[in-house]
C-alpha cells in the first residue's frame, strides 16, 4: 500500500478531508483504515480561523479520527514565528479569529485588538466577518513599525459553493495600505512544516493535499514526498502543466489512494496507458482507469517540459481522453 514506509500523514483539510461542512466521500473511512494500519494522522491546515479543538470536533462529527493534538494550524506556526522575534509577553494585534488569538496566547504573548496598545506585531488570518475596523487597526500598527505576519497566503479557499476569497486576498488590504509585505507562516513557506515536524516527531512524513501552490510546493520546499488528490482545487490540467516545484510524488483520485498499491509509472506508461508526443502534442493510448491515464500523461509531460511547464493546448488531447 502507498502508506507503507511513511510514519506520518501530513493531511491538508479543505479539499482533502472535507469541503465546508461536508466530508469528502470516503475520506473518513480511508483515514480510519490508515490509522488502524499504524499511520500517525496529522491534520495540517492553512486555515487559522478555528482552534485545534474545534477543528478536531468537526472532524469527529464527519467520522474522521481526530483529537486536538492531531491538528496543526498556520495560526500555531505564525504564533511561534512571532514569539521567536519579539520579547516574551509582547502585545500582538490579532486580525483574525479565535484560533489565531489562542495560538498567540499559547506562545506567551498577549493578543490585543487596537493599535493604541502599541503591539510589537500584527498577525492576520482568515475569519468570518473580518471587519474593516480591525483591518484598519492592523494597518495603523504596521505603519508604526509592528512586525507584519500572515498565517497564510492562499488567495482562495474551496467550499461546496465554489472557491471563496482566502487570507491571501484579505492580506492585500493591509499590504496595499502600508506598502509592507507580511512574513508568511503557512504553506508553502517553511514555518508550518517545521511546526508540524515539532508537534508530530515525524521522521518520514507524506504530505497529502489538493493544491499545487501550497501543499505540493510546501512538500517540495521541505524535501519530502507528496500525494496530490483531485477532490479540491487542483485539476488534471493543473497537474499536467505543473512546473517542477508543483509536481507531486504521487497522484490519486482521493484519500483511498493511500490504501492501494501505487502502480509503476515509467517512460510515460502506467497501467494500460501510454502517453506519446507527436508533433508537439501529447496523446494517450490504451485503456484503463482514468487516474492511471493521468499518471502516465503527467510522467510524459513533466519529462518533456524539464524545468519548464507544458502548455495546456499541448495536453488537451489527454484531457479529452480521460475526461
N, C-alpha and C positions, 0 to 999 in steps of 0.2 A: 504493500500500500504506500501511497505517496507520503503519509505521515511518518513512516518508518525512517529512523535516522534523525528525526527532529525531536528535541525535548520540549519545545515550547512553540505554540502557535500565537503569533502577534497579530490579532484579528482586528481589522477595521470594523466599524459598526454600521454606519449609514451606507446602504447599498450592498452590504455583505451579509449581515445578520438580520437586519430589519430595514424597512422603508417606512419612516414615520412611526406610526403606532402598530404596524403590522409586521410580522415576521416574514422574511423571505421564505417561500415554500421549501420545506425540507431542511432549512438551516438548523433549527433547534435539535432535530434528531441527529443530524450529522455531527454536531458539537458534542452531544451526549455520548455518541459512539466513540468519537476521537478521545474524549476524556477517559472513557472506560478502557481504552487501549493504552492508556498511560501518558497521553499528551497533556502538558500543562496549558491551560487556556488563559490567555491574557487579552483583554479587550482594550485596544489602543485607539483612542479617538481624538480627532482634532476638534471636536465639539466641546467647548468649555462651559456651556450654559448650565449643565446639571452636575450634581455631586456624584461621586462614585457610588454611594449608597443608592441614590435614586436611579442611576443607570442600571445597577445590578438588580434592583427590584423590578424595573421594566423588563429586563432580560428574562428574569424568572417568570414573570407574567406571560411572556411569549413562549415559555417552555424550555429556554436555554439554561444550562447550569452556570450560575454566576454568584459570587459574593463580592462585597465592596472591594476587598483586597485584590480581586482579579481585574479591576478596572484601572487603566492608566490613561489620564487625560492630558491634553495640551495645557489645561489650567495648572496642573501639577508641575509640568515641565517649565511653564512660564514663571511660576512662583519660585521654583528652585533657581532659575536663571537670575531672577531679581535678587533673591537672598544672597547670591554669591557676589553681587555688585553694589549693594547698599548696606548701610550699618544695620545691625540687629535691631528689631523693633521699629524700623522706619515706617513712616506713613506711605501707603501705596493707594493711589486713586484707582478704583476698580470701575472700568467702563464695561460692565457685563453683568452676569447673573450670579446666583448663589454658589455655583460650582467654583467660579473664579474667586469669590470672596473667601470661601472655605479654604481653598488651596493656599491663598495668601496668608491667612491666619495660621494654617498648619506649619508654615515656614517661619513662624515667629514674627511676622510683620503685621502691621495694623491697617486693615482696609478702611479707606475713607471715601467720601463721595463729592468733595468740593476742593477746588484749587486753593482756597484760603487756608487750608490746613497744611500748606507747603509740602506736598508729597514729594518723596525722593524719586518716585517712579509712577508711571501711568501704565496700566495693563488693560488691554482690550480683548474681549471675546464676544462671540455672538450670544444674543439673548433676546427672547421675545419682548417686544415693547421697548426696545432700547430707545431712549429719549434724546431729543435734540439738546435738552438741558444738560444731560450727563456727557454727551459728546462735546458740548461747549466747555464744560469744566475740564475735560481731558485736554482739549486744545489749549486752554489757558495755562494749565500746568506744564505742558510740553513747551509752550512758548517761554516759560520761566525757567527752563532748563531741566525738567524732570526727564529721567530715562523713559523712553517710549518702547514698550514691549507688546507684541501682539501674540495671542495664543496660537493663531494660525493664519495662513493667507489664502484659504480656499475661497475662490470667487463665487462659487455656488455650492449648494448642498442639495442632495437628492431627496425628494419626497414622492409620495404616491401621486401627487398632483403635477409633478414635474420639478425641474430644478429652480430653487429659490435663491435669492442673494445670500451669500455666505459672509463670513467675517472679513475675508479679503476685500469684499466690496465695501463693507462698512468702515474698514480701517482707512479707506481713501479719504473719508471726511476729515479726520484729524490730520492725516498726512498732507492733504491739499491745503488745509487751513494754516498749517505751520511750516510747511516745507521740510519737515523732518520725517524720515522713513523709520518705521519701527524695526526692532530686532524681533525676528520670528522664532517662536519656540516649537511650533508644531511641524508635522511632516510637510515637506521633505527635509527640513533642517534637522541637524543632529540632536538638539536638546530632548525631543520627545523619545527618540530611540534610546538615548542614554538613560532617560528616566525609566523606560521600560526594562532595560537591562538591570538597572539598580534594583527595581522592585521585584523582578521575577528571578533574577540569578540565572537567566538563560545562558546556555553555552552554545547551543546550535538551534537558533530560532528560525522559523519560517514565517515571513511576513505575508499576510493574506489581505488583499484589498481589491477595490473596484476602480481606483483612479490611478492613471499612469503618472500624473504630475505630482502626486503626494505619496501614496502608498508605495508604488513601484520605484519612483525616483528616490524616495527615502531609503528603501532597501538597498538600492544601488549605492547611495552615499555612505551607507553603513557597512557595505561589503558583505551583505547576507542575501540568501536566496529568497525568492518571492513567488507567490501564486496570484495571478490575476483571475478574478471571477467576473462573469458577464451579467451580474444581477443588478448593477448600479449604473455608474456613469459611463465607463468605457464601452465602446462598441467594437465589433470585429474590424471595422475600418480604422479605428484608432490604433488597434493592435498591429495591423498590417503596416501602417505608416509610422510606427513609433521610431523615434531616434534612440540611440544606444542607451541613454540613461533611463529611458522609459520602457525598456524591454524586460518582461518578466522571465524568470526561470521556467515557469510552468503557466499554462492557460487551462482553465476549467470553466464549464458552464456555471457551476455553483459550488457550494461547500462539499457537496457529495464527491467531488474530485479527490478530496483528501483520503477517502476511504476506498479508493480503487488503485490498482497498479497504474503507474504512468507509462504510456506506450513509448517505445523508442521513436525519436524524431531525428532523422538523419538525411542529409542531402535532399531536402525538400520532400521527404516521404514520411508518412505516418499512417498506420492502419492500412486501409485500402486506397489511400490517396497519394498522388504525386503531383507536385507543383513544378511547372516548367515555364521558363521565359521564352517568348517568341516575339522577335521584333520589338523588344522593349515593353511587352505586355505580359503579365503573369496569368497563366491559365492553370486550372485544376482538373486533373484527370483521375478517373477511377470512381469509387463509391465507398460509402461507409458513413460513420457518424459525422454530423456537422462539425463537432468540436475537433475531431481528428483532421478534417479538411482544413480548418483554420490553423491548427498547429503546423501542418505541412506547409501551408502557404506562408505563414509567418517566418518559418525557417528559411524558405527560399527568398522571401522579400528582404529579410534582415541581412542575409549573406550578400545579396546583390547591392544593397544600399551601403553596406560598410559603416562608416562613421556618419553617414547622412541618413536620409529617410526616403522611402519610396513615395512616389506621387500617387494620389488616390485614383487618378484616371488609369494608372498602370495596373492597379489591382482590382479594378471594377469587375472584370470577368469572374474573379474569385468570389466577390461579394454576391454577384448574380447567381453563382452556382450554389453557395451554401445558404443563401437567404439572409 
